Amino acid sequence: MQKTLFDKIWDAHVVKQVEAGPDVLYIDRHLIHEVTSPVAFLGLKTRRLKVFRPDKTTATPDHNVPTVDQHLSIKDELSRHQVEMLKRNCEEHGIIHYGLGTEGHGVVHIIGPEMGLTQPGMTIVCGDSHTSTHGAFGAIAFGIGTSEVEMVLASQCIMQPKPKKMRITVNGQLGKGVTAKDIALYIISKISTSGGTGHFIEYAGAAITNLTMEGRMTLCNLSIESGARGGMIAPDETTFNYMKGRKYVPQGSEWDKALAKWNELKSDEGAVFDTDYTFDAADIEPMITYGTNPGMGIGVTQNIPETKGMEGTDKVTYEKSLSYMGYAPGEKMAGKAIDFVFLGSCTNGRIEDFREFARFVKGKKKAPNVTAWLVPGSKQVENQIRAEGLVEILEAAGFELRQPGCSACLAMNDDKIPTGKYSVSTSNRNFEGRQGPGARTLLASPITAAAAAVTGVITDPRELLAP
Amino acid sequence: MPLPIENVDTDQIIPARFLKAVERKGFGDNLFRDWRYNADGSPKADFPLNMEKYSGRILVGGKNFGSGSSREHAAWAVYDYGFRVVVSSFFADIFKGNALNNGLLPVVVSPGFLKKIFDAIEKNPEATFTVNLEKQTFIIDQTNETESFEINPYKKHCLQNGLDDIDFLVEMKDEIAAFEAK
């Protein structure tokens, strides 16, 4: 029988099928951070259990960490406690830990691929929904809850019902100024934030295979925002070129052996998906969100949808959302004033995002009404930004670089957008209060964020791009 | 307790700034924090949890309840506040799994039945409901209207017997080690 890429990897990891129950799924790689792991370690202690396979778990603190003065002790007592607790738990159980300020530190979904921890054909989990990022390498990667973190620590397995399979094909070529982020926001605006629920997505089509690894990671990262557990892309030359030589990937003859296996990782011709969508890249514009979930996105040149035809809780929910944003149906998004710009997060905190942002603002000036937070996804991204001379370009344009962490994406540290302020953000969620109580988030690509940063208003980046 | 809003996301259920605890307790105080309280800490009079006429251990939410983050803190907060059942026409996957792992029963009903539940509460805030896990039924007591709901038989068995997946997996260690050796 023809199998999908997802089937092949999933089936190879089933230790046991529980009768009328979930599958016991073996996990190859487990990533942990300071927020969703402490209660899991506490659970182990209560049950007097050891970590079953400590070498398959890697830790880094990212959600809570400050993005300035990382060499000093963390001021917020609770944050400091969580970060210290992670370090202590890792020491106690023999888990590799990339601490704050060290080489290797960064947002968990940035450092995994960067160090080659993420590999094709693997099952990868983390107590964070954006674990879907790692699917870009042709892995099954998804977010789990803390009880499941405890399961993986205790047994290297979790119990999961097998999800359905969805294929999303994007044909054609992306237009100028249109990025992987725009593909993702476009798809979610079409299938909604619950359209992918119960499914695992495989992305296919020319517009997908033409993406760089960074772009693929951005797209897979946002799979969860459509409700899907994860998204994946079959590995190819782009994948292997990115991986080669990274810290944890096989070397020498082991690399050749791995490559032969990885080349088999694709859906068979004629494999059946439960759900299939096809889109055309030519229909995708630079996107921006106007509401309080990632499905509320439109092309930057378009107007906020009218309420005609909506009723019941649909309409109430929509109006509540626009009222929170301070917008009205029918309004034009372009030209609206903004206050903050946030470049960073596991969605768009990679080196390519900083290159694009820097290329865009080169020779321009940050608008005086805009506060910009530029937060690299990892220490390695930060180092690379400096090595490539991007800092000089950014500083000449009036921007400064901060230190790595999740930062304003979820505002657990001090990087909070003040109440009522508008933030064009390259992150993943525009939920109410996500970037701070009362903050208003507009999700967009790094280029669209750069355009808003230099004009001070929502701007179609294509207007400012060289022909 | 009615919450007739769609896409209630995990950042509303428990905002990220309250995820700094290292133990599984006290999250109920901050359940729906920013919908429930003003910035000065005073309760918002028009939010259902603050309205005296509503009470109970069943939370009724609009479709796509629990979307967003994988934070299990969301399920802990709903449970810690005192709810034991959440009803909606649609749940996000991770929230549903987290709820089941914490003794909080997610009940999926049809959109039409969900509307009937909301209507029953609007008509009579003291309307009562019966959830029967054994028979897998949700009953509007006043009208006796009933809908059955699905639950994975394994998860049902776990909930009824207070078992959890971790015990199950730890028992399997030899099998897991044999799988690794293959």
Interface residues (C-beta under 8 A of the other chain):
Chain A: V15 K16 V18 E19 A20 G21 P22 V24 Y26 V35 T36 P38 V39 L42 G43 R47 L49 F52 H63 N64 D76 L78 S79 H81 Q82 M85 G127 D128 S129 T131 G143 I144 G145 T146 S147 E148 E150 M151 A154 S155 Q156 C157 I158 M159 Q160 P161 P163 T193 S194 T197 G198 G227 R229 N293 G312 T313 D314 V316 T317 K320 L410 A411 M412 T419 R429 F431 E432 G433 R434 P437 G438
Chain B: P4 I5 E6 N7 D9 D11 Q12 P15 A16 R17 L19 K20 A21 V22 E23 R24 D34 A39 G62 K63 N64 S67 G68 S69 S70 R71 E72 H73 A75 F90 A92 D93 I94 G97 N98 N101 N102 K115 N152 P153 Y154 K155 D164 D165 I166 F168 L169 V170 M172 K173 E175 I176 F179 E180
